[in-house]
Amino acid sequence: MNAVVAADYSTPDSGEVVQITPGLLWLRMPLPFELDHINLYLIEDVDGWVIVDCGLFSSATTEVWDAVIEKHLGDKPVKQVVVTHAHVDHIGAAGWLCDRFDVPLYMTGREYDLVQEFLAELATPNGDSQVTRVEFFHRLGMNPKQTTSLMAIYGGFADLFSVLPTEINRLEDGDYLTIGSNRWQVIVSEGHSIAHASLYSRSLGILISGDQVLPRISSNVSVGPHDPDGNPLRSWLCSLNHLKTLPADTLVLPAHNFPFIGIRKRLDELIEGHQQDLKKIEQICTEPMHIMQQVEQLYDRKLSLFDLLLASGECLAHVHYLMQKGRISRSLDGEGRYCYQTISADQERR
Ligand SMILES: [Zn+2]
């Protein structure tokens, strides 16, 4: 049951824009994945345009940017680039845009530091971090063939990032970006990524939500090799609850799918989805099971390798949440894989 109402805008064609409100434009970039697009936004200031999110760094993206900039920005230059978070579909072309227009990049410092670390790791294919990554996949229960293929996928990501500026303007929760006559409040959330920035304008009643709230799909919440013992689901659920303080009629402009109304209902739906997943995992793990065994039971379809990466990270996030609640215990099997078992009511009493 989907709780949201799509706002009444037609989807922009490639290289075109749709006006959300005067001075706020919606455009799309292609993605070569199952999720085949990302929504980006342009906000008009008195002396130029602010870009919010950038697309991958690829010829398909830069061609669309060329078309949009030439056709839709009038006399005003690009003056600033903002990225909501450092996932490649949002930040990939940011360095190229900043360099091309000689403009500053705004994002949270934690996202910037983490992506620079990630890019440095990709640049040293045989470094310690690669060993850590291989071990991490093994502990999930992946076989060597899957691990080798995943490492190749990681390696391929490097080409989708342009070189980031060496200095950025670090956004923090509660900051404002004053653009034209509107103030956009920075709302930092954790869980999907380390410090995701959404932008909220009270006067316009609009939230540019990045990947924080999506109307159709649920954002991936994963434990990854950079923080193998983390509990991102706890932060994620907190951040979803926090956003419920926004007015119910807020127009949400997400990075994927379509603009919509119904944020509170959607937040409830997302939270409920995670509660259901937590229940399922508790039910599945009556015997010690590694993450790949759990994923097999949670999904009734064959997953692509990339989806398997997302699904296993998300399953582990749920498992860690349950561990921190004292609902699941962890052991190591003879092959060095982590196995998880629900703590029975009997054990709980001990
Ligand atoms: Zn993301």
Boltz pocket constraint, residues with backbone or C-beta under 6 A from the ligand:
constraints:
  - pocket:
      binder: B
      contacts: [[A, 85], [A, 87], [A, 192], [A, 193], [A, 211]]
      max_distance: 6.0
